[in-house]
Amino acid sequence: MKAVRRIQTPYTDINLHDYWIEKKRLQFELLRIQQNVVDKGRKVVITLDGRDAAGKGATIKRFVENLMPKNYRVVELGIPTRKESKRWFLRYEKHMPKPGEIVFFDRSWYNRALIEPTMGYCTKAQYKYFMSKVLDWEHKLLDQQIELVKFYLSVDSKTQLIRFNDRINDPFKYWKLSPTDLQARKKWDTFTKYKEQMLAHTSSERSPWVTVNSNSKIESRLTCMLHVVRLFG
């Protein structure tokens, strides 16, 4: 796990006023980065993985809030077909960025390393094949001048339960909680095992995992944006 980058937030206990100021500052920097991506024909991929209610979609929302809409995409794939399940990498290759584009993945190809084996949605052979091939596949993407950032948002059990309850009790958010989310929570330790294996075996110097504690929504959002600004700014 030497290549895993565990980011410590500089925003501990930030208040909402300062959060809004810093969010706007970072969003301005992200827009400048996007303009450079467009001008130079760069291809950028940013993935966010983690447990249910870790804040993946909400973080992406803050990333793109002030970006130019025609030059980014958010990819959130549903349940794979049988054919897609057998040709896993091809399923994601179809969504890679064109020159001048940033693509965000709300859950990525690492579903096969996390929720799929946890819930029994893939075979052991499919899981092992993925784990043995994914870094080579990512390195080929890098060789094609794709710039890749892989975030893992880490939420603890207590915080996840609070967010689940919030969704259940919020008439505008109830739809965010699915039966699968509740089933996966019952397999917390199994998911943890697969998460640890993923971080240990699918992080390289060229394609490192960046882990961010997401127990605080506002801290983790800013931390992810700041990392990208520092990396590409």
C-alpha positions as a printed NumPy array, in Angstrom:
array([[  0.   ,   0.   ,   0.   ],
       [  3.036,   2.278,  -0.352],
       [  1.551,   4.082,  -3.347],
       [ -1.734,   4.91 ,  -1.575],
       [ -1.909,   8.615,  -0.751],
       [ -3.843,   9.243,   2.429],
       [ -4.805,  12.901,   2.358],
       [ -5.124,  14.73 ,   5.664],
       [ -7.62 ,  17.552,   5.392],
       [ -6.436,  21.101,   6.095],
       [-10.079,  22.033,   6.719],
       [-10.706,  20.449,  10.113],
       [-13.709,  22.055,  11.866],
       [-14.176,  24.646,   9.122],
       [-17.351,  26.702,   9.593],
       [-19.984,  27.135,   6.901],
       [-19.04 ,  30.733,   6.09 ],
       [-15.417,  29.828,   5.46 ],
       [-16.528,  26.693,   3.614],
       [-18.514,  28.732,   1.092],
       [-15.611,  31.128,   0.54 ],
       [-13.094,  28.318,   0.029],
       [-15.48 ,  26.355,  -2.176],
       [-15.851,  29.311,  -4.537],
       [-12.097,  29.86 ,  -4.583],
       [-11.439,  26.236,  -5.488],
       [-14.205,  26.204,  -8.076],
       [-12.62 ,  29.208,  -9.762],
       [ -9.298,  27.341,  -9.872],
       [-11.05 ,  24.249, -11.25 ],
       [-12.574,  26.367, -14.011],
       [ -9.102,  27.657, -14.897],
       [ -7.855,  24.073, -15.024],
       [-10.78 ,  23.069, -17.226],
       [-10.006,  25.923, -19.609],
       [ -6.448,  24.623, -19.892],
       [ -7.773,  21.106, -20.52 ],
       [ -9.931,  22.473, -23.336],
       [ -7.22 ,  24.688, -24.827],
       [ -4.571,  21.956, -24.846],
       [ -6.817,  19.019, -25.7  ],
       [ -6.048,  17.183, -22.477],
       [ -8.068,  14.167, -21.322],
       [ -8.822,  13.939, -17.595],
       [-10.593,  11.207, -15.622],
       [-11.564,  11.628, -11.963],
       [-13.113,   8.622, -10.217],
       [-14.845,   8.547,  -6.843],
       [-15.419,   5.247,  -5.088],
       [-16.509,   4.348,  -1.582],
       [-19.359,   2.914,   0.428],
       [-22.961,   4.008,   0.046],
       [-23.497,   7.514,   1.499],
       [-19.774,   8.289,   1.458],
       [-20.505,  11.47 ,  -0.495],
       [-19.364,  10.547,  -3.994],
       [-22.176,  12.175,  -5.945],
       [-22.314,  15.249,  -3.726],
       [-18.572,  15.769,  -4.124],
       [-18.836,  15.552,  -7.904],
       [-21.687,  18.067,  -7.775],
       [-19.364,  20.593,  -6.101],
       [-16.602,  19.86 ,  -8.601],
       [-18.787,  20.634, -11.608],
       [-20.963,  23.39 , -10.15 ],
       [-19.177,  26.151, -12.061],
       [-17.5  ,  24.217, -14.868],
       [-18.367,  24.653, -18.545],
       [-21.095,  22.031, -19.089],
       [-20.155,  21.046, -22.636],
       [-16.619,  20.108, -21.612],
       [-17.271,  17.632, -18.812],
       [-19.37 ,  14.523, -18.261],
       [-20.519,  12.624, -15.174],
       [-20.754,   8.865, -15.669],
       [-22.865,   6.816, -13.282],
       [-23.467,   3.377, -14.76 ],
       [-26.312,   1.144, -13.658],
       [-26.498,  -2.613, -13.33 ],
       [-24.399,  -4.217, -16.085],
       [-25.909,  -6.503, -18.676],
       [-24.577, -10.043, -18.892],
       [-22.474,  -9.021, -21.887],
       [-21.101,  -5.951, -20.09 ],
       [-20.287,  -8.042, -17.037],
       [-18.132, -10.322, -19.17 ],
       [-16.383,  -7.425, -20.959],
       [-15.83 ,  -5.253, -17.926],
       [-13.075,  -2.924, -19.082],
       [-14.716,  -2.316, -22.458],
       [-17.811,  -1.103, -20.611],
       [-15.788,   1.797, -19.2  ],
       [-13.542,   2.431, -22.182],
       [-16.627,   3.658, -24.043],
       [-16.925,   6.531, -21.574],
       [-13.335,   7.771, -21.587],
       [-12.824,  11.472, -22.347],
       [-12.297,  12.992, -25.736],
       [ -9.546,  15.619, -26.085],
       [-10.534,  18.724, -24.124],
       [-12.844,  16.872, -21.765],
       [-13.026,  15.942, -18.07 ],
       [-14.998,  12.835, -17.121],
       [-16.11 ,  12.089, -13.562],
       [-17.06 ,   8.541, -12.58 ],
       [-19.552,   8.239,  -9.713],
       [-18.384,   4.734,  -8.833],
       [-15.91 ,   3.368, -11.333],
       [-14.669,   0.091, -12.738],
       [-13.636,  -0.671,  -9.153],
       [-17.192,  -1.816,  -8.49 ],
       [-15.736,  -5.182,  -9.474],
       [-13.264,  -4.958,  -6.604],
       [-15.766,  -3.693,  -4.024],
       [-19.541,  -4.077,  -4.129],
       [-19.69 ,  -6.859,  -6.737],
       [-17.647,  -9.442,  -4.787],
       [-19.184,  -8.264,  -1.51 ],
       [-22.699,  -8.94 ,  -2.773],
       [-21.853, -11.93 ,  -4.952],
       [-22.62 , -10.104,  -8.2  ],
       [-19.495, -11.442,  -9.905],
       [-17.734, -14.792,  -9.861],
       [-14.465, -15.402,  -8.052],
       [-12.808, -15.849, -11.424],
       [-14.099, -12.483, -12.636],
       [-12.86 , -10.801,  -9.46 ],
       [ -9.399, -12.379,  -9.708],
       [ -9.119, -11.484, -13.382],
       [-10.01 ,  -7.873, -12.656],
       [ -7.513,  -7.576,  -9.818],
       [ -4.733,  -9.04 , -11.954],
       [ -5.415,  -6.836, -14.989],
       [ -6.691,  -3.475, -13.758],
       [ -3.356,  -1.721, -13.251],
       [ -2.074,  -2.775, -16.672],
       [ -5.317,  -1.459, -18.155],
       [ -4.986,   1.858, -16.307],
       [ -1.37 ,   2.211, -17.353],
       [ -2.46 ,   1.79 , -20.982],
       [ -4.922,   4.638, -20.445],
       [ -2.079,   6.744, -19.085],
       [  0.015,   5.845, -22.133],
       [ -2.841,   7.27 , -24.218],
       [ -2.324,  10.611, -22.401],
       [ -5.32 ,  10.193, -20.111],
       [ -4.711,  11.894, -16.76 ],
       [ -6.261,   9.828, -13.972],
       [ -7.162,  10.635, -10.359],
       [ -8.667,   7.864,  -8.202],
       [-10.404,   8.957,  -4.994],
       [-11.611,   6.581,  -2.303],
       [-13.968,   8.317,   0.138],
       [-13.877,   6.629,   3.533],
       [-16.912,   6.843,   5.822],
       [-17.276,   5.027,   9.144],
       [-20.217,   2.839,  10.152],
       [-21.764,   5.335,  12.568],
       [-21.726,   8.167,  10.042],
       [-23.148,   5.97 ,   7.301],
       [-26.03 ,   4.933,   9.564],
       [-26.807,   8.572,  10.375],
       [-26.895,   9.416,   6.665],
       [-29.091,   6.4  ,   5.91 ],
       [-31.555,   7.517,   8.575],
       [-31.503,  11.051,   7.185],
       [-32.455,   9.678,   3.777],
       [-35.244,   7.537,   5.187],
       [-36.744,  10.527,   7.001],
       [-36.286,  13.121,   4.245],
       [-39.167,  13.214,   1.731],
       [-36.779,  14.645,  -0.87 ],
       [-34.011,  12.072,  -0.369],
       [-35.785,   8.787,   0.422],
       [-35.135,   7.55 ,  -3.127],
       [-31.379,   7.666,  -2.545],
       [-31.584,   4.647,  -0.229],
       [-32.104,   1.286,  -1.916],
       [-32.59 ,  -2.222,  -0.514],
       [-29.128,  -3.047,  -1.853],
       [-27.637,  -0.262,   0.288],
       [-29.131,  -1.839,   3.403],
       [-27.992,  -5.316,   2.398],
       [-24.457,  -4.075,   1.776],
       [-24.386,  -2.459,   5.212],
       [-25.009,  -5.873,   6.756],
       [-21.834,  -7.034,   5.002],
       [-19.674,  -4.207,   6.343],
       [-16.755,  -6.455,   7.296],
       [-16.805,  -8.261,   3.96 ],
       [-16.715,  -4.95 ,   2.099],
       [-13.847,  -3.829,   4.342],
       [-11.856,  -6.928,   3.407],
       [-12.278,  -6.257,  -0.299],
       [-11.54 ,  -2.557,   0.154],
       [ -8.248,  -3.342,   1.883],
       [ -7.286,  -5.796,  -0.848],
       [ -8.13 ,  -3.222,  -3.493],
       [ -6.025,  -0.494,  -1.925],
       [ -3.151,  -2.915,  -1.334],
       [ -3.025,  -4.335,  -4.855],
       [ -4.381,  -1.721,  -7.271],
       [ -2.373,   1.372,  -6.359],
       [  0.814,   2.224,  -8.21 ],
       [  3.134,   5.192,  -8.482],
       [  1.583,   5.985, -11.857],
       [ -1.984,   5.3  , -10.751],
       [ -2.225,   5.828,  -6.988],
       [ -5.291,   5.692,  -4.813],
       [ -6.064,   8.91 ,  -2.968],
       [ -8.035,   8.203,   0.212],
       [-10.037,  10.94 ,   1.92 ],
       [-11.94 ,  10.711,   5.202],
       [-15.512,  11.699,   4.342],
       [-17.153,  11.664,   7.776],
       [-17.427,  15.441,   7.381],
       [-19.11 ,  16.245,   4.09 ],
       [-17.81 ,  19.771,   3.748],
       [-14.254,  18.876,   4.743],
       [-14.035,  15.981,   2.287],
       [-15.49 ,  17.981,  -0.607],
       [-12.952,  20.752,  -0.175],
       [-10.123,  18.258,   0.357],
       [-10.845,  16.473,  -2.922],
       [-11.106,  19.721,  -4.863],
       [ -7.911,  21.055,  -3.311],
       [ -6.033,  17.88 ,  -4.273],
       [ -7.061,  18.264,  -7.917],
       [ -6.194,  21.971,  -7.92 ],
       [ -2.741,  21.241,  -6.527],
       [ -2.225,  18.343,  -8.93 ],
       [ -3.322,  20.087, -12.124],
       [ -3.177,  23.795, -11.254]])
